[in-house]
Amino acid sequence: MKVWFDADNAPHVAVMKPLAEELTALGHSVRFTARDRAGTCGLLDLHRLDYLKVGGGRGGPIPVKALGIAVRAVRLAKAMGRWKPDVSFGHGSRALPLASWLLGVPSVAMYDYEWVNPLIFNLFCRRILVPEAVGMERCREAGIRAGKVRLYPGFKENLYLGGAEPDPEISRELGLLADRVKILVRPPATTAHYHNPEAETILAGLLERLAPDREVQLVWVPRTPGDFHPGRAEYGDRLLEPAGPYPGPQLILAMDAVIGGGGTMTREAAILGVPSYTFFRGRRGRVDETLERLGRLVFLERAGDFPAPRDLPAGKGPLRPREPRLAALIAGMITEL
C-alpha cells in the first residue's frame, strides 16, 4: 500500500517515525508532507525523513485559520494526487482529511487531547485513534463520532520513549552545568482555539520567581518565533535557547524539571520520570488527568505553586509502555482500511 503521512506540527514527527518504520518493514510505501511551522521541518531533517513541504503557519481569528486549512488542503491534494496514495494518516492535521476527501482517499486521524474541535475529523476521516485513557464516554462528551473511534493502549509517547537515553552532547552544546538547577520552559499554544490567557499570567509569575535564583539555568523552548519571551535582562547567560532542533526526549532527560503550558513535552517528561509541571488553563484532557493521578504531572493553578528550585523532587523511573507492539497495532489500524 501507499501510505501518506502529513506532519502538521513538531510533536507529530516523533509519533510518525516509528509508524513509518513499521509500515516500511511490512513492505508498504510511505511518503511525508509537512507544514513549515514550529520546527516541524527541522525535526524531519534531524530524523532524516524525506518530505514535501506544503504550506506554513497561519494564525489569527477562526475564519483566517479556516481559510488556511482549505488552501493547504487544496495544495496537499495537488501535491499528492499523482502518487495516488491508498490511505492517509495525520496526528491532528486538519488539512489532511479534507485533502484526502478531495482525492477519494480514506484518512486516519490520531490525537490525544479530546477537546479539540472534532468537526473536520468527524466529517472527513474514516477512523479516529485516541488513547484508552480517554475512553468512549469522554469521546462522546467531546463530540467525537463514536462509530469512528478506535482506542489504543498506553500513550502516544509510548511509541518512541522506550529507548530514550540521555545525550551528553546536548548538555555540552547548550552549556548546561552540573551544579545548576536546569529547568525547561515551554510557553502555551496561544493560537489554539482552546487557549486560556490565564496561562500567560502564570508564566510571567513563574519567570519572575525564577529570575533572582542564580543557581537556575532556564532552557527556553518556544513554539513559534512570536512567542512571549522572558528577555535576557533578568537572566543574562542563565537563559539558554537551543539554536536548532533537538530530539525532545533527550533534551528533557538533561533537565531537573519541565514546566509547560500543556502539550507533548510535559507529557514526555511525566512518562520519562522527570518532574513535570503544567500551567495549561484550558479544559483538562483525560491523558493529563491520568498522569496527574499517577503522580507524574502537577497542575499549577498559580505561579506560587511551583516549588523552590532546590526543593524540586527527585525524578522517578520511567513508565513502561503498556503495549510493546504499539507501532504494529496502530500500523494495522491504518492499513486495514
C-alpha positions as CSV (number, residue, x, y, z in Angstrom):
1,M,0.0,0.0,0.0
2,K,0.9,3.7,-0.4
3,V,0.6,5.4,2.9
4,W,0.6,9.2,3.1
5,F,1.8,10.9,6.4
6,D,1.2,14.6,7.0
7,A,3.3,16.2,9.7
8,D,1.4,19.3,10.7
9,N,3.3,20.2,13.9
10,A,6.6,19.4,15.5
11,P,5.5,16.7,18.1
12,H,3.9,14.7,15.3
13,V,7.3,13.8,13.9
14,A,8.3,11.5,16.8
15,V,5.0,9.8,16.6
16,M,5.2,9.2,12.9
17,K,8.8,8.0,12.6
18,P,8.2,4.5,14.3
19,L,5.0,4.1,12.4
20,A,6.7,4.8,9.1
21,E,9.4,2.4,10.0
22,E,6.9,-0.3,10.9
23,L,4.9,0.2,7.7
24,T,8.1,0.2,5.6
25,A,9.3,-3.1,7.2
26,L,5.9,-4.6,6.2
27,G,6.6,-3.7,2.6
28,H,4.4,-0.6,2.3
29,S,5.5,2.7,0.8
30,V,5.4,5.8,3.0
31,R,5.6,9.5,1.9
32,F,5.6,12.6,4.1
33,T,4.2,16.0,3.6
34,A,5.0,18.7,6.2
35,R,3.7,22.1,7.3
36,D,6.5,24.5,7.8
37,R,5.8,25.7,11.3
38,A,7.1,25.3,14.9
39,G,10.2,23.4,13.9
40,T,8.4,20.6,12.2
41,C,10.6,20.5,9.1
42,G,13.7,20.9,11.3
43,L,12.8,17.7,13.2
44,L,12.1,15.8,10.0
45,D,15.6,16.8,8.8
46,L,17.0,15.8,12.2
47,H,15.4,12.3,11.8
48,R,16.4,12.1,8.1
49,L,12.9,11.7,6.9
50,D,12.2,12.8,3.3
51,Y,9.2,15.1,2.9
52,L,7.5,17.6,0.7
53,K,6.9,21.0,2.3
54,V,3.4,22.2,1.8
55,G,2.2,25.4,3.5
56,G,3.2,27.1,6.7
57,G,1.8,28.7,9.8
58,R,-1.4,30.6,9.6
59,G,-2.7,32.0,12.9
60,G,-5.3,34.6,13.7
61,P,-9.1,34.5,14.0
62,I,-11.1,31.3,13.3
63,P,-12.1,32.5,9.7
64,V,-8.5,33.1,8.8
65,K,-7.5,29.7,10.2
66,A,-10.3,28.0,8.3
67,L,-9.2,29.6,5.1
68,G,-5.6,28.5,5.8
69,I,-6.8,24.9,6.2
70,A,-8.8,25.0,3.0
71,V,-5.9,26.5,1.0
72,R,-3.4,24.0,2.4
73,A,-5.8,21.1,1.7
74,V,-6.1,22.0,-2.0
75,R,-2.3,22.3,-2.2
76,L,-1.8,19.0,-0.5
77,A,-4.3,17.3,-2.9
78,K,-2.4,18.8,-5.9
79,A,1.0,17.7,-4.5
80,M,0.0,14.1,-3.7
81,G,-2.6,13.4,-6.4
82,R,-0.1,11.9,-8.9
83,W,1.2,9.5,-6.3
84,K,-2.3,8.1,-5.7
85,P,-2.0,7.1,-2.0
86,D,-4.2,4.3,-0.7
87,V,-4.6,5.8,2.8
88,S,-3.5,8.9,4.7
89,F,-2.5,9.4,8.4
90,G,-2.1,12.5,10.5
91,H,-1.8,13.4,14.2
92,G,-4.2,16.3,14.4
93,S,-3.6,17.6,10.9
94,R,-6.9,19.3,9.8
95,A,-5.9,19.9,6.2
96,L,-5.1,16.3,5.6
97,P,-8.6,14.8,6.0
98,L,-10.0,17.4,3.6
99,A,-7.3,16.9,1.1
100,S,-7.8,13.2,1.3
101,W,-11.5,13.6,0.7
102,L,-10.8,15.6,-2.4
103,L,-8.7,12.7,-3.7
104,G,-11.1,10.0,-2.6
105,V,-8.5,8.6,-0.1
106,P,-9.6,7.2,3.3
107,S,-7.9,9.1,6.1
108,V,-7.0,8.2,9.7
109,A,-6.6,10.8,12.4
110,M,-4.9,10.3,15.7
111,Y,-4.9,12.7,18.6
112,D,-4.8,12.6,22.4
113,Y,-6.4,15.8,23.6
114,E,-10.1,15.2,23.2
115,W,-11.3,18.8,23.5
116,V,-10.0,19.9,20.1
117,N,-12.8,20.8,17.6
118,P,-13.7,17.4,16.1
119,L,-15.8,18.7,13.2
120,I,-13.3,18.1,10.3
121,F,-12.3,14.7,11.7
122,N,-15.9,13.6,12.2
123,L,-16.8,14.6,8.6
124,F,-13.8,13.6,6.6
125,C,-11.9,10.8,8.5
126,R,-12.7,7.2,8.2
127,R,-11.1,6.4,11.6
128,I,-10.1,8.4,14.7
129,L,-7.5,6.9,17.0
130,V,-7.4,8.0,20.7
131,P,-5.7,6.6,23.8
132,E,-7.7,4.1,26.0
133,A,-7.2,6.7,28.9
134,V,-9.7,9.0,27.1
135,G,-12.3,6.3,26.8
136,M,-15.5,6.1,24.8
137,E,-17.6,8.1,27.3
138,R,-15.3,11.1,27.2
139,C,-15.1,10.8,23.4
140,R,-18.9,11.1,23.2
141,E,-18.8,14.0,25.7
142,A,-16.3,15.8,23.5
143,G,-18.4,15.3,20.4
144,I,-16.2,12.8,18.7
145,R,-18.2,10.5,16.4
146,A,-18.1,7.2,18.4
147,G,-18.5,4.9,15.4
148,K,-15.2,6.1,14.0
149,V,-13.2,5.8,17.2
150,R,-10.6,3.1,17.9
151,L,-8.8,3.1,21.2
152,Y,-5.2,2.2,21.6
153,P,-3.4,1.2,24.8
154,G,-1.0,3.4,26.7
155,F,0.0,6.9,25.5
156,K,1.2,8.1,22.1
157,E,4.6,8.8,23.7
158,N,5.0,5.0,24.3
159,L,5.7,4.8,20.5
160,Y,9.1,6.4,20.9
161,L,10.1,6.9,24.5
162,G,11.0,3.3,25.3
163,G,14.6,3.6,24.2
164,A,15.3,7.2,25.2
165,E,18.7,7.8,26.8
166,P,20.5,10.9,28.0
167,D,22.7,12.5,25.4
168,P,25.8,14.3,27.0
169,E,26.3,16.1,23.7
170,I,23.1,18.1,24.3
171,S,24.3,19.3,27.7
172,R,27.6,20.3,26.2
173,E,26.1,22.2,23.3
174,L,23.7,24.1,25.5
175,G,26.2,24.8,28.2
176,L,24.3,23.1,31.0
177,L,26.2,23.0,34.3
178,A,26.1,20.0,36.7
179,D,25.8,22.3,39.8
180,R,22.9,24.3,38.4
181,V,19.2,23.5,38.5
182,K,18.2,23.1,34.9
183,I,14.5,23.9,34.1
184,L,13.0,23.7,30.7
185,V,10.1,26.1,30.0
186,R,7.7,25.6,27.1
187,P,5.2,28.5,26.6
188,P,1.5,27.9,25.9
189,A,0.0,27.4,22.4
190,T,-1.5,30.9,22.2
191,T,-3.0,30.4,18.7
192,A,-5.0,27.2,19.7
193,H,-8.8,27.7,20.0
194,Y,-8.8,26.2,23.5
195,H,-6.1,28.6,24.8
196,N,-6.8,30.5,28.0
197,P,-4.8,33.7,28.5
198,E,-4.6,32.9,32.2
199,A,-1.6,30.7,31.2
200,E,0.5,33.7,30.3
201,T,-0.2,35.3,33.6
202,I,1.1,32.2,35.4
203,L,4.1,32.0,33.1
204,A,5.0,35.6,33.8
205,G,4.8,34.9,37.5
206,L,7.0,31.8,37.2
207,L,9.6,33.7,35.3
208,E,9.6,36.5,37.8
209,R,10.0,33.9,40.6
210,L,12.9,32.1,39.0
211,A,14.8,35.2,37.8
212,P,16.6,36.0,41.1
213,D,17.8,32.5,41.7
214,R,21.4,32.5,40.4
215,E,21.5,28.6,40.6
216,V,18.8,28.2,37.9
217,Q,19.6,27.7,34.2
218,L,16.4,28.3,32.2
219,V,16.2,26.4,28.9
220,W,13.6,28.3,26.8
221,V,11.9,26.2,24.1
222,P,9.4,28.4,22.1
223,R,6.7,27.1,19.9
224,T,6.8,29.9,17.3
225,P,9.1,32.9,16.8
226,G,6.3,35.3,18.1
227,D,6.0,33.6,21.5
228,F,6.3,35.5,24.7
229,H,10.0,35.8,25.6
230,P,11.5,36.2,29.1
231,G,14.2,38.6,28.0
232,R,17.9,38.5,28.9
233,A,17.9,41.4,31.2
234,E,16.7,39.3,34.2
235,Y,18.5,36.0,33.3
236,G,21.7,37.0,31.4
237,D,23.7,34.0,30.4
238,R,21.5,31.7,32.6
239,L,18.9,31.9,29.8
240,L,19.7,29.2,27.3
241,E,17.9,28.8,23.9
242,P,18.6,25.9,21.6
243,A,19.9,27.2,18.3
244,G,18.3,24.3,16.4
245,P,16.0,21.3,16.8
246,Y,16.8,18.7,19.4
247,P,15.0,15.4,20.0
248,G,12.6,16.2,22.8
249,P,13.2,13.1,24.9
250,Q,16.9,13.6,25.1
251,L,16.5,17.3,25.8
252,I,14.1,16.5,28.6
253,L,16.4,13.9,30.2
254,A,19.0,16.6,30.6
255,M,16.6,18.6,32.8
256,D,15.8,18.7,36.5
257,A,12.2,19.8,35.8
258,V,10.0,20.7,32.9
259,I,7.3,23.4,33.0
260,G,4.9,23.9,30.1
261,G,1.7,25.4,29.0
262,G,0.4,22.0,28.0
263,G,1.2,19.6,25.2
264,T,3.6,16.9,24.4
265,M,6.8,18.0,26.3
266,T,5.1,18.0,29.7
267,R,3.7,14.5,29.0
268,E,7.0,13.2,27.7
269,A,8.7,14.4,31.0
270,A,5.9,12.8,33.1
271,I,6.4,9.5,31.3
272,L,10.2,9.7,31.4
273,G,10.1,10.4,35.2
274,V,11.4,14.0,35.1
275,P,9.4,16.3,37.4
276,S,6.7,17.8,35.2
277,Y,4.5,20.8,35.8
278,T,1.8,22.3,33.6
279,F,0.2,25.7,33.7
280,F,-2.3,24.8,31.0
281,R,-5.5,26.6,31.7
282,G,-7.8,25.2,29.1
283,R,-10.2,22.3,29.7
284,R,-8.2,19.4,31.1
285,G,-7.8,16.4,29.0
286,R,-8.1,12.8,30.2
287,V,-4.5,11.9,29.4
288,D,-3.2,14.7,31.6
289,E,-5.7,13.8,34.3
290,T,-4.4,10.2,34.2
291,L,-0.8,11.4,34.5
292,E,-1.8,13.6,37.4
293,R,-3.5,10.7,39.2
294,L,-0.3,8.6,38.8
295,G,1.7,11.4,40.5
296,R,3.6,12.2,37.3
297,L,2.2,15.6,36.4
298,V,1.4,18.6,38.6
299,F,-1.1,21.3,37.6
300,L,0.0,24.8,38.6
301,E,-3.0,27.0,39.5
302,R,-0.7,29.9,40.2
303,A,3.0,30.7,40.0
304,G,3.4,30.2,43.7
305,D,2.5,26.5,43.4
306,F,5.9,25.7,41.8
307,P,8.4,24.7,44.4
308,A,11.7,26.5,45.1
309,P,14.2,25.1,42.6
310,R,16.4,23.5,45.3
311,D,13.2,21.8,46.7
312,L,12.3,20.0,43.4
313,P,11.5,16.3,43.9
314,A,13.9,13.7,42.6
315,G,13.0,12.1,39.3
316,K,11.1,8.8,39.1
317,G,11.7,5.8,37.0
318,P,10.0,5.9,33.5
319,L,6.6,4.5,32.9
320,R,6.8,1.3,30.9
321,P,4.8,1.0,27.7
322,R,1.6,-1.0,28.3
323,E,1.8,-2.3,24.7
324,P,5.3,-3.3,23.5
325,R,4.0,-3.7,19.9
326,L,2.1,-0.4,19.8
327,A,3.6,0.6,16.5
328,A,2.4,-2.6,14.9
329,L,-1.0,-2.2,16.4
330,I,-1.5,1.3,15.1
331,A,0.0,0.5,11.7
332,G,-2.6,-2.3,11.5
333,M,-5.4,0.2,12.3
334,I,-4.1,2.4,9.4
335,T,-3.6,-0.3,6.8
336,E,-6.7,-2.4,7.4
337,L,-8.8,0.4,5.8
